[in-house]
Amino acid sequence: MLHEVVSVRMGPTLIKEETDTKSAAAQLGHSSEEVTETYYIAKPVQAPDVSDILERLGTSRKGPQPPAAHNDAHR
């Protein structure tokens, strides 16, 4: 069952990435690209940019460090 679900999403997504949504819709037999785009093309995961926080995690084995500007304000 999982294989079928993955195939239903991955196939049209791959076709769209290599050609276009119109071709993916035609492959699925859809009369409208809108149905294909809405329900069959995988959407990219959008996450907020928290790279500054993640960078601080890697700067010390003692744990996250406050930003340098924050430290300067307390001196």
Backbone as a chain_set.jsonl record, in Angstrom:
{"seq": "MLHEVVSVRMGPTLIKEETDTKSAAAQLGHSSEEVTETYYIAKPVQAPDVSDILERLGTSRKGPQPPAAHNDAHR", "coords": {"N": [[0.821, -1.2, 0.0], [1.887, 1.32, 0.865], [3.879, 1.618, -1.087], [2.288, 2.037, -3.354], [1.126, 4.513, -2.722], [3.397, 6.162, -2.582], [4.3, 5.899, -5.238], [2.188, 7.099, -6.636], [2.507, 9.761, -5.936], [5.237, 10.316, -6.46], [5.751, 9.655, -9.158], [4.17, 11.49, -10.848], [5.354, 13.85, -9.868], [8.051, 13.598, -10.597], [7.778, 13.502, -13.404], [6.76, 16.091, -13.823], [8.957, 17.608, -12.93], [10.884, 16.911, -14.816], [9.688, 17.524, -17.239], [6.858, 19.028, -17.6], [3.868, 20.246, -15.86], [1.64, 19.816, -17.442], [2.297, 17.545, -18.96], [2.496, 15.649, -16.896], [-0.15, 15.625, -16.018], [-1.415, 14.634, -18.307], [-0.309, 12.054, -18.394], [-1.525, 10.938, -16.179], [-4.111, 10.989, -16.978], [-5.721, 13.153, -16.486], [-8.0, 15.803, -17.03], [-7.462, 18.325, -16.366], [-4.783, 20.43, -15.447], [-4.774, 21.576, -12.991], [-5.909, 19.82, -11.075], [-3.941, 17.843, -11.03], [-1.687, 19.311, -10.166], [-2.58, 20.197, -7.649], [-3.217, 17.826, -6.163], [-1.453, 15.703, -6.832], [1.199, 16.39, -7.375], [4.103, 16.554, -5.563], [4.703, 18.79, -2.929], [7.311, 21.086, -2.191], [9.024, 21.03, 0.918], [8.874, 23.7, 3.042], [10.812, 25.376, 5.245], [11.394, 27.553, 8.021], [14.12, 29.908, 7.979], [16.516, 29.144, 10.076], [19.181, 29.147, 10.358], [21.121, 30.703, 11.664], [20.691, 30.101, 14.365], [21.204, 27.347, 14.362], [23.893, 27.39, 13.65], [25.049, 28.392, 15.976], [24.743, 26.217, 17.664], [26.762, 24.486, 16.898], [29.11, 25.722, 17.677], [30.231, 25.335, 20.196], [31.013, 22.812, 22.563], [29.815, 23.001, 24.95], [27.246, 23.776, 24.675], [24.554, 25.782, 23.237], [25.509, 29.068, 22.259], [25.055, 32.513, 23.044], [24.397, 35.108, 20.595], [27.146, 37.076, 19.281], [26.784, 39.887, 19.273], [24.894, 40.184, 21.251], [26.328, 39.423, 23.532], [28.222, 41.533, 23.667], [26.623, 43.663, 24.427], [26.167, 43.268, 27.097], [28.495, 43.865, 28.474]], "CA": [[0.0, 0.0, 0.0], [2.763, 2.488, 0.91], [4.508, 1.72, -2.405], [1.317, 2.635, -4.269], [0.985, 5.927, -2.373], [4.63, 6.826, -3.003], [4.308, 5.928, -6.706], [1.185, 8.06, -7.101], [3.046, 11.105, -5.741], [6.573, 10.487, -7.029], [5.691, 9.6, -10.621], [3.786, 12.794, -11.403], [6.329, 14.868, -9.481], [9.219, 13.413, -11.457], [7.407, 13.926, -14.768], [6.688, 17.559, -13.813], [10.308, 18.165, -12.814], [11.633, 16.659, -16.052], [9.002, 18.157, -18.372], [5.958, 20.057, -17.089], [2.643, 19.754, -15.227], [0.731, 19.355, -18.495], [2.677, 16.16, -19.277], [2.125, 14.816, -15.749], [-1.61, 15.502, -16.053], [-1.749, 13.741, -19.416], [0.072, 10.708, -17.994], [-2.52, 10.469, -15.211], [-5.43, 11.024, -17.596], [-6.493, 14.273, -15.955], [-8.37, 16.808, -18.027], [-7.03, 19.624, -15.859], [-3.493, 20.482, -14.75], [-5.038, 22.031, -11.625], [-6.088, 18.636, -10.229], [-2.62, 17.222, -10.912], [-0.841, 20.179, -9.343], [-3.102, 20.263, -6.282], [-3.289, 16.562, -5.435], [-0.506, 14.666, -7.227], [2.571, 16.888, -7.427], [4.603, 16.766, -4.204], [5.085, 20.179, -2.633], [8.562, 21.146, -1.429], [8.877, 21.41, 2.315], [9.437, 25.012, 3.303], [11.085, 25.577, 6.657], [11.953, 28.882, 8.27], [15.575, 29.979, 8.018], [17.02, 29.218, 11.441], [20.594, 28.785, 10.233], [21.909, 31.384, 12.692], [20.547, 29.322, 15.598], [21.911, 26.085, 14.171], [25.324, 27.679, 13.677], [25.454, 28.525, 17.376], [24.804, 24.887, 18.261], [28.023, 23.855, 16.552], [30.286, 26.514, 18.057], [30.792, 24.942, 21.489], [30.514, 21.554, 23.118], [29.115, 23.339, 26.188], [25.86, 24.084, 24.355], [24.365, 26.962, 22.402], [26.076, 30.315, 22.746], [24.308, 33.672, 22.56], [25.071, 35.819, 19.509], [28.221, 37.968, 19.708], [26.236, 41.219, 19.53], [24.193, 40.069, 22.537], [27.38, 39.423, 24.557], [28.809, 42.859, 23.745], [25.683, 44.555, 25.079], [26.183, 43.028, 28.538], [29.811, 44.168, 29.047]], "C": [[0.865, 1.264, 0.0], [3.433, 2.707, -0.44], [3.567, 2.388, -3.4], [1.163, 4.131, -4.005], [2.209, 6.698, -2.836], [4.666, 6.944, -4.517], [3.344, 6.965, -7.259], [1.707, 9.479, -6.969], [4.366, 11.312, -6.475], [6.556, 10.496, -8.551], [5.324, 10.936, -11.239], [4.779, 13.901, -11.065], [7.567, 14.786, -10.364], [8.931, 13.874, -12.883], [7.355, 15.453, -14.841], [8.078, 18.171, -13.773], [11.103, 18.005, -14.106], [10.992, 17.315, -17.273], [8.148, 19.314, -17.857], [4.71, 19.418, -16.494], [1.672, 19.213, -16.265], [1.029, 17.894, -18.857], [2.307, 15.214, -18.142], [0.613, 14.588, -15.736], [-2.043, 14.537, -17.151], [-1.434, 12.29, -19.062], [-0.958, 10.102, -17.036], [-3.932, 10.448, -15.788], [-6.318, 12.13, -17.059], [-6.798, 15.263, -17.07], [-7.892, 18.193, -17.619], [-5.678, 19.499, -15.165], [-3.7, 20.864, -13.289], [-5.191, 20.849, -10.666], [-4.733, 17.97, -9.989], [-1.733, 18.021, -9.974], [-1.281, 20.157, -7.881], [-2.934, 18.959, -5.514], [-2.185, 15.55, -5.739], [0.947, 15.106, -7.288], [3.017, 17.179, -5.99], [5.058, 18.213, -4.039], [6.415, 20.171, -1.876], [8.281, 21.593, 0.003], [9.593, 22.74, 2.528], [9.616, 25.165, 4.804], [11.65, 26.977, 6.854], [13.472, 28.819, 8.332], [16.025, 30.208, 9.46], [18.507, 28.878, 11.46], [21.46, 29.476, 11.284], [21.841, 30.638, 14.023], [21.325, 28.015, 15.491], [23.419, 26.276, 14.178], [25.83, 27.786, 15.116], [25.555, 27.174, 18.068], [26.155, 24.228, 18.025], [29.26, 24.587, 17.033], [30.934, 26.068, 19.353], [30.212, 23.621, 21.94], [29.731, 21.803, 24.41], [27.646, 23.654, 25.934], [25.771, 25.345, 23.535], [24.932, 28.209, 23.076], [25.224, 31.467, 22.244], [25.075, 34.371, 21.451], [26.102, 36.803, 20.055], [27.699, 39.359, 20.057], [25.536, 41.252, 20.89], [25.198, 40.115, 23.677], [27.967, 40.824, 24.764], [27.909, 43.829, 24.506], [25.71, 44.404, 26.6], [27.538, 43.333, 29.188], [29.869, 45.511, 29.685]], "O": [[0.609, 2.184, -0.778], [3.55, 3.843, -0.898], [3.999, 3.215, -4.202], [1.079, 4.925, -4.941], [2.079, 7.773, -3.42], [5.03, 7.999, -5.036], [3.65, 7.635, -8.246], [1.388, 10.327, -7.802], [4.59, 12.375, -7.054], [7.282, 11.275, -9.169], [6.07, 11.465, -12.062], [5.02, 14.791, -11.881], [8.071, 15.81, -10.824], [9.75, 14.558, -13.495], [7.844, 16.047, -15.802], [8.358, 19.134, -14.486], [11.907, 18.871, -14.451], [11.686, 17.629, -18.239], [8.634, 20.434, -17.695], [4.508, 18.209, -16.603], [0.955, 18.25, -15.996], [0.105, 17.1, -19.039], [1.855, 14.096, -18.392], [0.154, 13.477, -15.471], [-2.937, 13.717, -16.944], [-2.208, 11.391, -19.392], [-1.227, 8.901, -17.079], [-4.852, 9.94, -15.147], [-7.542, 12.051, -17.168], [-5.965, 15.524, -17.938], [-7.912, 19.126, -18.422], [-5.455, 18.57, -14.388], [-2.884, 20.51, -12.438], [-4.655, 20.881, -9.559], [-4.422, 17.578, -8.863], [-1.097, 17.456, -9.084], [-0.445, 20.105, -6.979], [-2.552, 18.974, -4.344], [-1.999, 14.612, -4.963], [1.843, 14.263, -7.256], [2.379, 17.962, -5.286], [5.718, 18.776, -4.913], [6.618, 19.326, -1.004], [7.41, 22.427, 0.252], [10.779, 22.875, 2.225], [8.641, 25.086, 5.552], [12.305, 27.522, 5.965], [14.042, 27.791, 8.698], [15.928, 31.315, 9.99], [19.026, 28.381, 12.46], [22.439, 28.893, 11.75], [22.844, 30.557, 14.733], [22.025, 27.625, 16.426], [24.148, 25.411, 14.663], [26.925, 27.317, 15.427], [26.374, 27.005, 18.971], [26.636, 23.483, 18.879], [30.372, 24.106, 16.813], [32.097, 26.395, 19.592], [29.032, 23.349, 21.716], [29.056, 20.9, 24.906], [26.874, 23.785, 26.884], [26.795, 25.925, 23.171], [24.846, 28.377, 24.292], [24.716, 31.409, 21.124], [26.296, 34.236, 21.375], [25.949, 37.307, 21.168], [28.136, 39.948, 21.046], [25.593, 42.261, 21.592], [24.953, 40.774, 24.687], [28.183, 41.249, 25.899], [28.412, 44.736, 25.169], [25.315, 45.324, 27.316], [27.7, 43.068, 30.38], [30.912, 45.901, 30.209]]}, "num_chains": 1, "name": "protein.A"}
